[in-house]
Amino acid sequence: MRCRIISISFVILLSVLPQHARAESFDAYVQKLEAHPQVGSVLAEGHAHQSMAEGEMGLPDPVFMIGVDNVPVSDPEFDRFLPSAKVIGFNQEIPNRGLREAKAKKWQQMSKKQSLIAQYTKARLRYMLIAKLAEYDSIKKQKRYIKNQLAHYRELENSFKGQIESGRSVYQRFSEVDVERAEAERKLNNLDAKQAMIEAAFVRLVGDVPDVKTPEVTDIAWDENADRLYPVMIAAEDIQIAQKDIGVADAAFLPNFGINAVYKQREDVGNVSGDDWFSVQAQVSIPLWSSKNQKPKLNAAKYRERSAVLRHEDMKGLWIKQMTALKTARDAAAKNIKVLKNKSWAMKKKIDAAQRNYESGTDNLDTILLAKIDRFNIKSRLAQTMADHGAKAAEFEAHIAPLGKGEQE
């Protein structure tokens, strides 16, 4: 009975824990990004384009009509004037199939572009999640280091008090420590504010504050092929859309068709028997004014294609520059990590030496405490640099589309 009560209590405790306290894997949070509003909005637009493509292949609604013909105003009884008739008919426009197919292809290409944008959006959201996790981890480390520094500052004050009691004049060092401690407390307050902002960003991104380890991001290579970059690929889709637009303008030269039919019912009048009759008409358009209508639109479509090609070329150059800058920043951060790790190790050696000198009576406690404070400064910079490297590496990877099955090496 006691075990059952404990089990029930444990279940209740889990149910009331805050959402951010429930551990999930990083992959589970990546899956959550699939349902992010930014992704959903892009995909919904793509579905809308696909539906428009389907709608283009349908015919316009037929027009039905009902009425009367040639009815005298003075005596509307259908019994005096033989041509008077009751009329029913319909009209159906049939736009040329080539034009409808061209428009459908354009919408399909636009839908394909939205799918590519959705892939890029998911890749960027994943990068943002990794960057926030790295920054969040860095802030927690920096806060821990600063709290350790504040503890060492308190030890320094106690050491100075002892030195003053022994007759040494270290009043200036008291003021210096107060300034340094105030600066450390200011940094701690700023880190608290940054942490709160990152937690809010997490909630917007994945719905809660993840309690997962920051995934390791490797420094991937890039063959400098701009055509594999998402922004360049999206710009290439604009060229395809512009070409489909040319197809639409070209198909507009083809004829449109139509058909209408009318049935008229007449009444017998006197010795003259009325007779029902009907008429059927077929219609076809002639591009008589194409020089003022279709041709200018075709030229406009060709200019839009040229504009899309030039934007694509400009996008290539821009993103080669962007990726070079990202790679340089990423690689510099990786080198700085090694430098800071070596510096931290050297500072540790210095602390160990100072500790031995203190124990042998040749050095005072101040040297050890100041060296420890300096080492925590180095470790804080190391934590910031590691977060910056992780963010740059994730961003660099997010811009590169994965190879397709047929492109795998």
VOKOL-676050 format. One line per 2 residues: number of its first residue (from 1); their letters; for each residue x, y, z of N, C-alpha, C. Coordinates in steps of 0.05 Angstrom, whole numbers, plus 5000, padded with zeros to 4 digits. Each point is the difference from the previous one (the first is absolute). Example, Ala and Ser with C-alpha at 12.3 -4.5 7.8 and 13.67 -1.06 7.14 Angstrom:
residues 2
1> AS> 5264,4886,5156,4982,5024,5000,5018,5024,5000 ~ 4993,5021,4986,5016,5024,5001,4985,5022,5014
END
This chain:
residues 409
1> MR> 5017,4976,5000,4983,5024,5000,5017,5025,5000 ~ 5022,4999,5016,5018,5023,5002,5014,5005,4973
3> CR> 5008,4979,4986,5013,5003,4974,4981,5012,4980 ~ 4974,4992,5002,4981,5010,4981,4996,5030,5005
5> II> 4999,5009,5025,4997,5028,5006,5024,5016,4989 ~ 5024,4989,5003,5024,5013,4990,4999,5003,4970
7> SI> 4991,4979,4986,4998,5000,4971,4980,5021,4991 ~ 4977,5001,5013,4980,5020,4993,5011,5028,5005
9> SF> 5014,5004,5021,5011,5027,5006,5021,5008,4979 ~ 5015,4980,4991,5020,5006,4980,4987,5009,4974
11> VI> 4978,4986,4992,4986,5007,4976,4988,5028,5002 ~ 4989,5006,5024,4989,5027,5004,5022,5021,4998
13> LL> 5023,4994,5011,5022,5019,5000,5009,5006,4971 ~ 5001,4979,4984,5008,5003,4972,4979,5017,4985
15> SV> 4975,4997,5007,4979,5015,4985,5001,5029,5007 ~ 5009,5008,5023,5000,5028,5008,5027,5014,4995
17> LP> 5020,4984,4991,5026,5013,4994,4996,5019,4977 ~ 5015,5022,5000,4999,5018,4977,5009,4987,4975
19> QH> 4989,5009,4977,5006,4987,4975,5030,4999,4994 ~ 5014,5022,5007,5029,5000,4993,5016,4981,5017
21> AR> 4989,4988,5021,5015,4982,5016,4999,4971,4989 ~ 4983,4995,4980,4998,4974,4988,5020,4997,4978
23> AE> 5018,4981,5005,5022,4996,4981,4990,4987,4974 ~ 5009,5010,4978,4995,4988,4974,5026,5000,4985
25> SF> 5002,4983,4979,5024,4999,4984,5000,5024,4981 ~ 5024,5006,4990,5002,5022,4981,4985,4993,4975
27> DA> 5000,4975,4991,4985,4992,4976,4970,5005,5004 ~ 4990,4996,5024,4972,5004,5005,4993,5030,4997
29> YV> 5018,5017,5008,4996,5029,4996,5002,5008,4970 ~ 5017,4986,4986,5002,5005,4971,4973,4992,4987
31> QK> 4988,4978,5009,4974,4992,4989,4979,5021,5006 ~ 5002,5013,5023,4981,5022,5006,5002,5023,4980
33> LE> 5024,5004,4990,5004,5022,4981,4984,4995,4974 ~ 4994,4974,4994,4985,4994,4976,4972,5013,5001
35> AH> 4990,5004,5025,4973,5012,5003,5002,5030,5007 ~ 5023,5012,4996,5003,5028,5007,4982,5017,4981
37> PQ> 4988,5021,5010,4983,5017,4982,5014,5010,4975 ~ 5026,5006,5002,5014,5010,4976,5000,4978,4978
39> VG> 5005,4975,5008,5000,4978,4981,4972,4996,4989 ~ 4980,4999,5018,4972,4996,4993,4990,5021,4981
41> SV> 5008,5025,5004,4991,5022,4983,5011,4996,4972 ~ 5025,4993,4997,5012,4997,4974,4987,4976,4985
43> LA> 4996,4978,5015,4988,4976,4987,4971,5005,4992 ~ 4986,5016,5017,4972,5006,4993,4998,5016,4974
45> EG> 5020,5018,4997,5001,5016,4975,5005,4982,4977 ~ 5018,4980,5004,5006,4981,4979,4975,4983,4992
47> HA> 4985,4992,5020,4975,4985,4994,4980,5018,4985 ~ 5000,5025,5007,4982,5019,4986,5008,5002,4971
49> HQ> 5026,5001,4994,5009,5001,4972,4992,4975,4985 ~ 5003,4977,5014,4993,4975,4987,4970,4999,4994
51> SM> 4984,5009,5018,4971,5001,4995,4993,5019,4977 ~ 5015,5022,4998,4996,5019,4978,5007,4986,4973
53> AE> 5021,4983,5001,5007,4986,4975,4977,4981,4992 ~ 4988,4987,5019,4977,4983,4993,4976,5016,4990
55> GE> 4996,5023,5013,4977,5017,4992,5003,5012,4972 ~ 5025,5004,4991,5004,5011,4973,4990,4982,4978
57> MG> 5000,4974,5005,4992,4980,4980,4970,4998,4997 ~ 4985,5012,5019,4971,4999,4998,4989,5021,4982
59> LP> 4976,4996,4990,4987,5019,4982,4985,5021,5017 ~ 4995,5023,4989,4983,5020,5014,4972,4989,5003
61> DP> 4986,5011,5019,4972,4991,5004,4983,5007,4976 ~ 4982,4982,4992,4982,5007,4978,4980,5021,5009
63> VF> 4989,5015,4981,4980,5020,5006,4973,4991,4989 ~ 4980,4996,5017,4973,4993,4990,4983,5025,5001
65> MI> 4981,5000,4980,4982,5024,4999,4972,4990,4995 ~ 4981,5016,5009,4972,4995,4996,4986,5027,4997
67> GV> 4981,5002,4980,4987,5026,4996,4979,4998,4978 ~ 4993,5023,4990,4980,5002,4978,5010,5018,4979
69> DN> 4990,4996,4974,5008,5016,4977,4976,5013,4988 ~ 5003,5025,4991,4980,5013,4983,4972,5000,5012
71> VP> 4997,5007,5025,4974,5001,5013,4990,5029,4999 ~ 4976,5005,4988,4989,5027,5000,4996,5011,5028
73> VS> 5006,5025,5004,4997,5012,5026,4970,5004,5007 ~ 4984,5006,4980,4972,5005,5005,4984,4975,5007
75> DP> 5008,4977,4990,4985,4976,5004,5019,4976,5002 ~ 5013,4997,5023,5020,4978,5002,4987,4973,5006
77> EF> 4985,4990,4980,4986,4974,5005,5009,4979,4980 ~ 5019,5005,4983,5010,4980,4981,4978,4991,4981
79> DR> 4979,5017,4994,4978,4991,4983,4995,5018,4976 ~ 5017,5020,4995,4996,5018,4978,5023,5000,4980
81> FL> 5024,4999,5011,5023,5004,4983,5016,4974,4997 ~ 5000,4989,4977,5011,4973,4996,5029,4997,5009
83> PS> 5018,5020,4994,5028,4996,5009,5004,5000,5030 ~ 4979,5007,5016,5004,4999,5029,5006,4972,5009
85> AK> 5019,4997,5018,5009,4973,5008,5011,5000,5028 ~ 4998,4976,5012,5013,4995,5026,5027,4987,4993
87> VI> 5021,5010,5014,5027,4993,4992,5015,4987,5023 ~ 5015,4979,4994,5019,4988,5019,5025,4994,4985
89> GF> 5023,5004,5013,5026,4995,4986,5023,4999,5019 ~ 5023,4995,4988,5024,5000,5017,5024,5009,4982
91> NQ> 5022,5007,5015,5025,5009,4986,5023,4987,5016 ~ 5019,4988,4985,5023,4988,5013,5026,5010,4985
93> EI> 5017,5014,5016,5026,5009,4990,5020,4977,5003 ~ 5017,4996,4980,5021,4979,5001,5027,5013,4994
95> PN> 5014,5010,5021,5026,5012,4996,5019,4978,4988 ~ 5019,5009,4984,5017,4981,4986,5016,4983,5020
97> RG> 5002,4975,4995,5012,4980,5018,5030,5007,5005 ~ 5013,5009,4979,5028,5006,5002,5005,5021,5021
99> LR> 4983,5021,5001,5003,5021,5020,4995,4989,5028 ~ 4979,4984,5002,4994,4989,5027,5023,4982,5010
101> EA> 5011,4984,4982,5023,4983,5008,5024,5016,5008 ~ 5005,5021,4985,5023,5018,5006,4997,5013,5028
103> KA> 4976,5009,5006,4995,5012,5026,5003,4979,5022 ~ 4990,4976,4995,5002,4979,5020,5029,4993,5006
105> KK> 5017,4999,4979,5028,4994,5003,5014,5022,5017 ~ 4992,5025,4995,5011,5022,5015,4994,4997,5030
107> WQ> 4975,4994,5006,4992,4996,5028,5014,4977,5013 ~ 5004,4978,4984,5015,4977,5011,5029,5007,5006
109> QM> 5012,5016,4983,5027,5009,5005,5002,5017,5025 ~ 4980,5017,5004,4999,5016,5024,4996,4983,5025
111> SK> 4985,4979,4997,4997,4981,5022,5026,4986,5007 ~ 5015,4993,4979,5026,4988,5004,5019,5019,5015
113> KQ> 4999,5025,4992,5017,5020,5014,4993,5001,5030 ~ 4974,5000,5006,4992,5000,5028,5010,4976,5016
115> SL> 5001,4977,4987,5011,4976,5013,5029,5004,5006 ~ 5015,5012,4982,5028,5006,5005,5004,5020,5022
117> IA> 4983,5021,5000,5001,5019,5022,4994,4987,5027 ~ 4981,4981,5000,4994,4986,5025,5024,4984,5010
119> QY> 5014,4987,4982,5024,4985,5008,5021,5019,5012 ~ 5004,5023,4987,5019,5020,5010,4991,5011,5027
121> TK> 4974,5004,5003,4990,5011,5025,5005,4980,5023 ~ 4996,4974,4995,5005,4980,5020,5030,4998,5007
123> AR> 5017,5003,4979,5029,4999,5005,5008,5024,5017 ~ 4989,5024,4995,5007,5023,5015,4989,4999,5028
125> LR> 4976,4989,5004,4989,4997,5027,5017,4981,5016 ~ 5010,4979,4988,5018,4981,5013,5026,5015,5009
127> YM> 5010,5016,4982,5024,5016,5007,4995,5018,5023 ~ 4976,5014,5000,4993,5018,5021,4998,4985,5027
129> LI> 4989,4976,4999,4998,4984,5025,5028,4993,5011 ~ 5018,4992,4982,5027,4992,5008,5014,5025,5011
131> AK> 4997,5023,4986,5013,5024,5009,4990,5009,5028 ~ 4974,4998,5004,4989,5008,5026,5008,4981,5022
133> LA> 5002,4974,4994,5009,4980,5019,5029,5006,5008 ~ 5017,5006,4980,5028,5006,5006,5003,5025,5016
135> EY> 4984,5021,4993,5002,5025,5015,4989,4996,5029 ~ 4979,4984,5002,4988,4995,5027,5020,4986,5018
137> DS> 5013,4979,4989,5020,4986,5015,5024,5018,5007 ~ 5007,5017,4981,5022,5019,5006,4993,5019,5022
139> IK> 4975,5010,5000,4992,5019,5021,5000,4987,5028 ~ 4990,4975,5001,5000,4986,5026,5029,4996,5010
141> KQ> 5018,4993,4982,5028,4997,5008,5012,5027,5010 ~ 4994,5021,4985,5011,5026,5007,4989,5009,5027
143> KR> 4975,4995,5006,4988,5007,5025,5014,4985,5023 ~ 5005,4974,4995,5014,4984,5020,5028,5011,5005
145> YI> 5014,5008,4979,5027,5010,5003,5000,5026,5015 ~ 4981,5018,4994,4999,5026,5014,4994,4996,5029
147> KN> 4982,4981,5007,4994,4995,5028,5025,4990,5015 ~ 5016,4984,4986,5025,4991,5012,5019,5024,5004
149> QL> 5000,5018,4980,5017,5024,5002,4992,5017,5024 ~ 4973,5003,5004,4991,5016,5022,5008,4988,5027
151> AH> 5000,4973,5001,5009,4987,5024,5030,5005,5005 ~ 5016,5001,4978,5028,5006,5003,5005,5029,5008
153> YR> 4983,5018,4990,5002,5028,5009,4996,5003,5030 ~ 4980,4984,5010,4996,5001,5029,5024,4989,5015
155> EL> 5013,4980,4989,5025,4989,5013,5022,5021,4999 ~ 5001,5015,4977,5020,5021,4998,4996,5021,5022
157> EN> 4975,5008,5004,4995,5020,5021,5009,4991,5027 ~ 4994,4975,5006,5009,4989,5026,5030,5000,5002
159> SF> 5013,4994,4976,5029,4999,5000,5011,5028,5005 ~ 4988,5020,4987,5008,5028,5003,4997,5009,5029
161> KG> 4978,4992,5013,4995,5008,5028,5022,4988,5017 ~ 5008,4975,4995,5021,4989,5015,5026,5014,4996
163> QI> 5006,5009,4975,5025,5014,4994,5000,5028,5014 ~ 4976,5013,5001,4999,5026,5013,5005,4997,5030
165> ES> 4989,4979,5011,5005,4995,5029,5029,4994,5005 ~ 5014,4989,4981,5029,4994,5003,5017,5024,4994
167> GR> 4987,5023,4992,5015,5025,4996,5006,5007,4971 ~ 4990,4984,4981,5005,5006,4972,4978,5019,4990
169> SV> 5008,5018,4982,4981,5020,4988,4989,4989,4974 ~ 4976,4990,5000,4988,4989,4976,4972,5012,4995
171> YQ> 4997,5025,5010,4974,5012,4997,4992,5005,4971 ~ 5019,5005,4983,4995,5005,4972,4989,4974,4987
173> RF> 5010,4977,5008,4991,4975,4989,4970,4995,5008 ~ 4992,5010,5023,4972,4998,5008,4982,5013,4979
175> SE> 5008,5025,4992,4984,5014,4980,5000,4986,4973 ~ 5023,4990,4992,5002,4986,4975,4982,4975,4999
177> VD> 5000,4985,5023,4984,4976,5002,4970,5008,4999 ~ 4993,5022,5013,4972,5009,4998,4991,5006,4972
179> VE> 5018,5013,4985,4993,5007,4972,4998,4974,4983 ~ 5018,4982,5004,5000,4975,4985,4975,4983,5007
181> RA> 4994,4999,5026,4977,4985,5008,4974,5013,4990 ~ 4998,5026,4999,4976,5013,4989,4997,4994,4970
183> EA> 5023,4999,4986,4999,4993,4972,4991,4971,4996 ~ 5009,4982,5017,4991,4972,4999,4970,4998,5006
185> ER> 4990,5015,5019,4972,4999,5006,4983,5011,4977 ~ 5011,5021,4987,4986,5012,4976,4998,4979,4978
187> KL> 5022,4985,4995,5000,4979,4980,4980,4978,5008 ~ 4998,4994,5025,4981,4980,5009,4971,5008,4995
189> NN> 4995,5026,5006,4973,5010,4995,4993,4999,4970 ~ 5019,5008,4983,4996,4999,4971,4995,4971,4991
191> LD> 5015,4981,5011,4996,4972,4993,4973,4990,5008 ~ 4990,5009,5023,4973,4992,5009,4979,5010,4980
193> AK> 5004,5024,4990,4981,5011,4980,5002,4985,4974 ~ 5024,4993,4991,5004,4985,4976,4987,4972,5002
195> QA> 5004,4988,5023,4988,4974,5005,4970,5001,4997 ~ 4988,5020,5012,4970,5003,4998,4991,5003,4971
197> MI> 5016,5016,4985,4993,5004,4972,5002,4975,4984 ~ 5021,4984,5005,5004,4975,4986,4978,4980,5007
199> EA> 4992,4999,5025,4978,4983,5008,4974,5007,4985 ~ 4995,5026,4998,4977,5009,4984,5002,4992,4971
201> AF> 5024,5001,4989,5005,4992,4972,4995,4970,4997 ~ 5008,4984,5020,4995,4972,5000,4970,4993,4999
203> VR> 4985,5015,5016,4971,4995,5001,4988,5006,4973 ~ 5008,5021,4987,4990,5006,4974,5009,4980,4979
205> LV> 5024,4989,5004,5011,4982,4980,4989,4971,5003 ~ 5000,4990,5024,4992,4972,5004,4978,4996,5021
207> GD> 4991,5021,5012,4978,4998,5019,5008,4998,5029 ~ 5025,4995,5006,5010,4998,5027,5030,5005,5001
209> VP> 5011,4998,5023,5029,5004,5003,5013,4973,5001 ~ 5015,4992,4979,5012,4973,4999,5020,4996,5022
211> DV> 5000,4975,5010,5020,4992,5019,5016,4977,4987 ~ 5014,5007,4979,5015,4981,4984,5028,5010,4995
213> KT> 5018,4982,4995,5028,5007,4994,5001,5013,4973 ~ 5017,5020,4997,5004,5013,4974,5014,4980,4982
215> PE> 4988,4995,4976,5012,4980,4982,5027,5010,4989 ~ 5018,4982,4996,5025,5007,4988,4997,5005,4970
217> VT> 5009,5022,4991,4998,5007,4971,5028,4999,4988 ~ 5004,4984,4981,5026,4997,4987,5004,5022,4979
219> DI> 5025,5007,4995,5006,5020,4980,5000,4987,4973 ~ 4977,5001,4987,4998,4986,4974,5014,5016,4978
221> AW> 5009,4985,4980,5013,5012,4977,4979,5009,4980 ~ 5008,5018,4983,4982,5010,4979,5017,5002,4974
223> DE> 4990,4989,4978,5015,5000,4975,4998,5027,4985 ~ 4989,5020,5013,4996,5027,4988,4982,4999,4976
225> NA> 4983,4980,4999,4980,4999,4978,4975,5015,5010 ~ 4997,5025,4989,4978,5017,5009,4973,4988,4994
227> DR> 4998,4982,4980,4975,4989,4992,4989,4981,5022 ~ 5015,4993,5020,4991,4983,5022,4990,5016,5023
229> LY> 5001,5026,4998,4990,5017,5022,4971,5006,4997 ~ 4985,4998,5022,4971,5004,4999,4992,5027,4988
231> PV> 5012,5022,5008,4991,5026,4988,5004,5001,4970 ~ 5022,4988,4990,5006,4999,4972,4980,4982,4985
233> MI> 4994,4977,5013,4980,4981,4988,4972,5013,4999 ~ 4993,5016,5020,4974,5013,4999,5000,5021,4978
235> AA> 5022,5014,4996,5002,5020,4978,4998,4986,4973 ~ 5011,4975,4999,4998,4985,4975,4971,4992,4994
237> ED> 4985,4996,5021,4971,4994,4996,4986,5024,4988 ~ 5009,5024,5007,4987,5024,4988,5005,5001,4970
239> IQ> 5023,4989,4991,5004,4999,4971,4981,4981,4987 ~ 4996,4977,5013,4981,4980,4989,4971,5011,4999
241> IA> 4993,5015,5021,4973,5013,5001,4998,5020,4977 ~ 5021,5016,4996,4999,5020,4979,4998,4986,4972
243> QK> 5013,4978,4997,4998,4985,4975,4972,4989,4996 ~ 4987,4991,5022,4973,4991,4997,4981,5024,4994
245> DI> 5008,5024,5009,4984,5024,4994,5002,5006,4970 ~ 5023,4995,4988,5003,5003,4971,4982,4981,4986
247> GV> 4998,4975,5010,4982,4981,4989,4971,5009,5000 ~ 4992,5013,5023,4973,5011,5002,4995,5021,4979
249> AD> 5020,5019,4998,4997,5022,4980,4999,4989,4972 ~ 5016,4979,4994,5001,4989,4973,4974,4986,4994
251> AA> 4989,4985,5020,4975,4986,4995,4976,5018,4996 ~ 5003,5025,5009,4978,5019,4997,4994,5007,4971
253> FL> 5018,4993,4981,4995,5005,4972,4981,4979,4989 ~ 4997,4977,5013,4982,4979,4991,4971,5009,5003
255> PN> 4982,4990,4984,4971,5009,5001,4986,4989,5024 ~ 4981,5016,5010,4980,4991,5020,4975,4992,4985
257> FG> 4984,4982,5012,4976,4990,4988,4976,5006,5018 ~ 4977,4996,4988,4975,5003,5015,4977,4988,4985
259> IN> 4979,4993,5014,4976,4989,4987,4976,5011,5015 ~ 4979,5007,4985,4975,5008,5013,4976,4989,4984
261> AV> 4979,4994,5015,4976,4989,4987,4975,5014,5013 ~ 4980,5004,4983,4975,5013,5009,4976,4984,4989
263> YK> 4981,4994,5018,4975,4987,4992,4977,5020,5005 ~ 4982,5004,4979,4978,5019,5002,4974,4985,4995
265> QR> 4981,5006,5017,4973,4987,4998,4980,5022,4992 ~ 4985,4995,4978,4979,5019,4990,4973,4987,5002
267> ED> 4980,5017,5004,4972,4991,5002,4986,5002,4973 ~ 4979,4984,4996,4983,5002,4976,4984,5026,5002
269> VG> 4998,5014,4977,4984,5025,5000,4981,4999,4976 ~ 4974,4999,5006,4980,4998,4978,5004,4975,4983
271> NV> 5001,5005,4973,5004,4978,4982,5029,4994,4995 ~ 5016,5015,5013,5029,4996,4996,5011,4983,5024
273> SG> 5011,4978,4993,5011,4983,5022,5028,5009,5007 ~ 5004,5003,5026,5027,5007,5009,5018,4976,4999
275> DD> 5024,5004,4998,5019,4978,4999,5025,5007,5017 ~ 5008,4981,5017,5024,5004,5016,5024,4999,4982
277> WF> 5021,5015,5009,5024,4999,4985,5024,5004,5018 ~ 5023,4994,4990,5024,5003,5016,5023,5010,4982
279> SV> 5021,5010,5014,5024,5009,4985,5025,4991,5016 ~ 5021,4993,4986,5025,4992,5013,5023,5015,4986
281> QA> 5018,5010,5017,5023,5015,4989,5026,4990,5012 ~ 5020,4998,4983,5027,4995,5009,5017,5025,4997
283> QV> 5018,5005,5020,5016,5024,4999,5030,4993,5001 ~ 5016,5016,4987,5029,4997,5001,5012,5028,4999
285> SI> 5020,5004,5017,5013,5027,5001,5023,5001,4979 ~ 5005,5024,4990,5021,5004,4981,5019,5021,5011
287> PL> 5026,4994,5002,5019,5020,5012,5005,5024,4981 ~ 4978,5014,4994,5002,5022,4981,5017,5023,5011
289> WS> 4998,5004,5026,5015,5023,5012,5024,4990,5016 ~ 5012,4979,4991,5023,4988,5015,5023,5019,5003
291> SK> 5004,5018,4980,5023,5018,5002,4996,5020,5023 ~ 4975,5005,5008,4995,5018,5022,4993,4986,5026
293> NQ> 4997,4974,4999,4992,4984,5023,5020,4978,5007 ~ 4999,4978,4985,5016,4977,5007,5030,5005,4997
295> KP> 5009,5013,4979,5028,5004,4996,5014,5016,5022 ~ 4988,5023,5008,5013,5015,5023,5001,4983,5025
297> KL> 4980,4983,5005,5000,4983,5024,5022,4979,4998 ~ 5004,4990,4976,5021,4980,4995,5027,5013,5005
299> NA> 5004,5024,4990,5025,5014,5004,5005,5005,5030 ~ 4979,5008,5014,5002,5004,5029,5009,4975,5014
301> AK> 4989,4977,4992,5007,4975,5012,5030,4993,4995 ~ 5009,5006,4976,5028,4995,4994,5019,5018,5016
303> YR> 4991,5025,5004,5016,5018,5017,5001,4990,5029 ~ 4978,4990,5009,4999,4989,5027,5019,4976,5003
305> ER> 5001,4984,4979,5019,4977,5001,5029,5011,5001 ~ 5006,5020,4984,5027,5011,5000,5006,5012,5028
307> SA> 4981,5013,5012,5004,5010,5027,5005,4978,5020 ~ 4985,4978,4998,5004,4977,5018,5028,4988,4996
309> VL> 5009,4998,4975,5027,4989,4995,5021,5018,5013 ~ 4997,5026,4997,5020,5018,5012,5000,5000,5030
311> RH> 4976,4997,5012,4998,4998,5029,5013,4975,5009 ~ 4997,4978,4985,5012,4975,5007,5030,5002,4999
313> ED> 5011,5013,4980,5029,5004,4998,5010,5017,5024 ~ 4985,5021,5006,5008,5017,5022,4999,4985,5027
315> MK> 4979,4983,5003,4997,4984,5024,5023,4981,5004 ~ 5010,4989,4977,5023,4982,5002,5024,5014,5012
317> GL> 5006,5024,4989,5023,5015,5010,4997,5008,5029 ~ 4976,5009,5006,4994,5009,5028,5004,4977,5020
319> WI> 4990,4976,4993,5001,4978,5019,5027,4986,5001 ~ 5015,5002,4979,5028,4990,5001,5015,5018,5020
321> KQ> 4995,5026,4999,5012,5019,5019,4990,4994,5029 ~ 4974,4996,5003,4989,4994,5026,5011,4975,5012
323> MT> 5002,4979,4984,5010,4974,5010,5030,5002,5007 ~ 5015,5016,4984,5028,5003,5006,5004,5015,5026
325> AL> 4983,5020,5005,5002,5015,5025,4992,4982,5024 ~ 4979,4983,4996,4992,4982,5021,5022,4980,5006
327> KT> 5011,4989,4979,5022,4980,5004,5024,5012,5014 ~ 5007,5024,4992,5022,5014,5013,4995,5004,5030
329> AR> 4975,5009,5006,4993,5005,5028,4999,4974,5015 ~ 4990,4979,4988,4998,4974,5013,5028,4989,5006
331> DA> 5018,5001,4980,5027,4990,5003,5016,5016,5020 ~ 4995,5026,5000,5014,5018,5019,4992,4992,5029
333> AA> 4974,4995,5003,4990,4993,5027,5012,4973,5009 ~ 5002,4981,4981,5013,4974,5006,5029,5004,5009
335> KN> 5014,5018,4986,5028,5005,5008,5002,5014,5027 ~ 4981,5018,5005,5000,5015,5025,4993,4981,5024
337> IK> 4984,4980,4994,4994,4980,5021,5026,4986,5009 ~ 5016,4992,4981,5026,4987,5006,5018,5019,5016
339> VL> 5001,5026,4991,5016,5019,5014,4991,5004,5029 ~ 4974,5003,5004,4990,5004,5027,5003,4976,5018
341> KN> 4997,4976,4988,5005,4976,5015,5029,4998,5009 ~ 5018,5007,4983,5028,5000,5007,5006,5021,5021
343> KS> 4987,5023,4997,5004,5022,5020,4989,4992,5027 ~ 4977,4986,5000,4988,4991,5025,5018,4980,5013
345> WA> 5012,4982,4984,5018,4980,5011,5025,5013,5011 ~ 5010,5020,4986,5024,5014,5010,4994,5015,5026
347> MK> 4976,5011,5001,4992,5014,5025,4997,4980,5023 ~ 4990,4976,4994,4998,4980,5021,5028,4993,5011
349> KK> 5020,4998,4982,5027,4994,5008,5010,5023,5018 ~ 4993,5025,4992,5008,5023,5016,4988,4998,5028
351> ID> 4974,4993,5001,4986,4997,5026,5013,4979,5017 ~ 5007,4977,4987,5013,4978,5015,5026,5009,5011
353> AA> 5016,5015,4984,5026,5010,5010,4996,5020,5023 ~ 4980,5018,4997,4995,5019,5021,4991,4986,5026
355> QR> 4985,4978,4996,4991,4984,5024,5024,4988,5014 ~ 5019,4990,4985,5024,4988,5012,5016,5022,5014
357> NY> 5003,5023,4987,5015,5022,5013,4986,5009,5026 ~ 4973,5001,4999,4985,5008,5024,5004,4981,5023
359> ES> 4999,4974,4993,5004,4979,5020,5028,5001,5011 ~ 5020,5009,4984,5027,5001,5009,5006,5026,5014
361> GT> 4981,5019,4999,5003,5025,5014,5014,5022,4984 ~ 5005,4995,4975,5013,5021,4983,4981,5017,4985
363> DN> 4975,4995,5001,4980,5016,4986,4975,5003,5017 ~ 4983,5020,4995,4976,5003,5016,4975,4990,4985
365> LD> 4978,4999,5015,4975,4989,4988,4989,5017,4978 ~ 5006,5026,4999,4989,5018,4980,5007,4990,4972
367> TI> 5025,4991,4996,5009,4992,4974,4983,4977,4990 ~ 4994,4981,5017,4984,4976,4992,4971,5009,4993
369> LL> 4988,5017,5017,4972,5008,4995,4998,5016,4975 ~ 5019,5018,4995,4999,5017,4976,5004,4983,4975
371> AK> 5017,4980,5002,5005,4982,4977,4975,4983,4995 ~ 4986,4992,5021,4975,4984,4996,4979,5018,4987
373> ID> 4998,5025,5009,4981,5019,4988,5006,5003,4970 ~ 5026,5004,4994,5007,5003,4972,4994,4975,4984
375> RF> 5003,4977,5012,4994,4975,4985,4970,4998,4995 ~ 4984,5009,5018,4971,4999,4995,4993,5020,4978
377> NI> 5014,5022,4998,4995,5018,4977,5007,4986,4974 ~ 5022,4985,5000,5007,4985,4976,4979,4979,4993
379> KS> 4991,4986,5021,4980,4979,4995,4973,5012,4991 ~ 4994,5024,5009,4976,5013,4990,5002,5007,4971
381> RL> 5024,5010,4992,5004,5006,4971,5000,4974,4984 ~ 5011,4979,5012,4999,4974,4986,4972,4991,4996
383> AQ> 4983,5002,5020,4972,4992,4997,4985,5017,4979 ~ 5005,5026,4999,4989,5017,4980,5009,4992,4972
385> TM> 5026,4994,4998,5012,4993,4974,4989,4973,4990 ~ 4997,4981,5018,4989,4974,4992,4971,5003,4991
387> AD> 4985,5017,5013,4972,5004,4991,5000,5014,4973 ~ 5018,5019,4996,5001,5014,4975,5008,4981,4977
389> HG> 5019,4982,5006,5009,4981,4980,4977,4981,4993 ~ 4985,4990,5020,4978,4982,4995,4978,5013,4983
391> AK> 4994,5026,5006,4980,5014,4985,5009,5005,4971 ~ 5025,5008,4996,5011,5005,4973,5000,4974,4984
393> AA> 5009,4978,5013,5001,4974,4986,4972,4991,4992 ~ 4980,5003,5018,4973,4992,4994,4988,5018,4978
395> EF> 5005,5026,5001,4990,5018,4979,5012,4993,4973 ~ 5026,4995,5000,5014,4993,4975,4987,4975,4987
397> EA> 4994,4980,5017,4988,4975,4990,4971,5004,4991 ~ 4986,5019,5013,4972,5004,4994,4995,5010,4972
399> HI> 5019,5015,4989,4997,5011,4973,5005,4980,4978 ~ 5012,4977,5006,5008,4981,4980,4979,4978,4998
401> AP> 4988,4997,4976,4981,4979,4996,5014,4973,4998 ~ 4988,4979,5013,5012,4973,4998,5000,4990,4971
403> LG> 5019,4983,4995,5001,4988,4973,4976,4981,4996 ~ 4990,5000,4975,4978,4982,4994,5011,4971,4996
405> KG> 4982,4981,4998,5008,4972,4998,5018,4996,4976 ~ 4994,5013,4978,5017,4996,4976,5026,5015,5001
407> EQ> 5004,5017,5021,5024,5016,5002,5019,4990,5021 ~ 4992,4979,5015,5017,4990,5022,5026,4990,4988
409> E> 5021,5006,5014,5027,4992,4991,5005,4971,5008
END
